[in-house]
Amino acid sequence: MRNKRNKLTEIYSEYYPVVFSAIYTKVGNREDANDICQEIFIRLYESLENVDNIRRWLFSAPKLVVLESPC
């Protein structure tokens, strides 16, 4: 469990700025971009053992989060 948290912390530190920037560019709202990023990293944590390519997963996840969000 601790190892999983450490791994997520490393991934978050490395990728959050890029993921946030990409999402913010698409949605144009800081709060929405933060919410989507939060949901993405929660989902990543929950499925970290099954993710082979972190970068690919992170950049495909926003589509899923937005599509699954209630309007």
C-alpha positions as CSV (number, residue, x, y, z in Angstrom):
1,M,0.0,0.0,0.0
2,R,2.8,2.5,1.0
3,N,4.7,1.6,-2.2
4,K,1.6,2.3,-4.2
5,R,1.2,5.7,-2.6
6,N,4.9,6.5,-3.2
7,K,4.6,5.5,-6.8
8,L,1.5,7.7,-7.3
9,T,3.3,10.6,-5.6
10,E,6.1,10.3,-8.1
11,I,3.7,10.1,-11.0
12,Y,1.6,13.0,-9.7
13,S,4.7,15.2,-9.3
14,E,5.9,14.4,-12.8
15,Y,2.6,14.5,-14.7
16,Y,0.2,16.8,-12.9
17,P,1.3,20.0,-14.5
18,V,1.2,18.6,-18.0
19,V,-2.2,16.9,-17.4
20,F,-3.7,20.0,-15.8
21,S,-2.5,22.2,-18.6
22,A,-3.9,19.9,-21.3
23,I,-7.3,19.7,-19.5
24,Y,-7.4,23.4,-18.8
25,T,-6.7,24.2,-22.5
26,K,-9.7,22.0,-23.4
27,V,-12.2,23.1,-20.7
28,G,-11.1,26.7,-20.1
29,N,-12.0,26.7,-16.4
30,R,-9.6,26.2,-13.6
31,E,-12.1,24.6,-11.1
32,D,-13.3,22.1,-13.7
33,A,-9.7,21.3,-14.8
34,N,-8.8,20.7,-11.1
35,D,-11.8,18.5,-10.6
36,I,-11.1,16.4,-13.7
37,C,-7.4,16.1,-12.7
38,Q,-8.4,15.0,-9.2
39,E,-10.7,12.3,-10.6
40,I,-8.1,11.1,-13.0
41,F,-5.5,10.6,-10.3
42,I,-8.0,8.9,-8.0
43,R,-8.8,6.5,-10.8
44,L,-5.1,6.0,-11.5
45,Y,-4.5,5.1,-7.9
46,E,-7.3,2.6,-8.0
47,S,-6.0,0.8,-11.1
48,L,-2.3,1.5,-10.8
49,E,-1.3,-2.2,-10.8
50,N,-3.0,-2.7,-14.2
51,V,-1.5,0.3,-16.0
52,D,1.4,-0.5,-18.3
53,N,1.9,2.9,-19.9
54,I,1.3,5.7,-17.3
55,R,1.6,8.5,-19.9
56,R,-0.8,7.0,-22.3
57,W,-3.3,6.1,-19.6
58,L,-3.2,9.7,-18.2
59,F,-3.8,11.3,-21.5
60,S,-6.7,8.9,-22.4
61,A,-8.4,9.2,-19.0
62,P,-9.7,12.7,-19.4
63,K,-12.0,11.6,-22.2
64,L,-13.5,8.9,-20.0
65,V,-13.9,11.2,-17.0
66,V,-15.7,13.9,-19.0
67,L,-17.9,11.4,-20.8
68,E,-18.9,9.7,-17.5
69,S,-19.6,13.0,-15.7
70,P,-23.2,14.0,-15.1
71,C,-24.1,17.1,-17.1
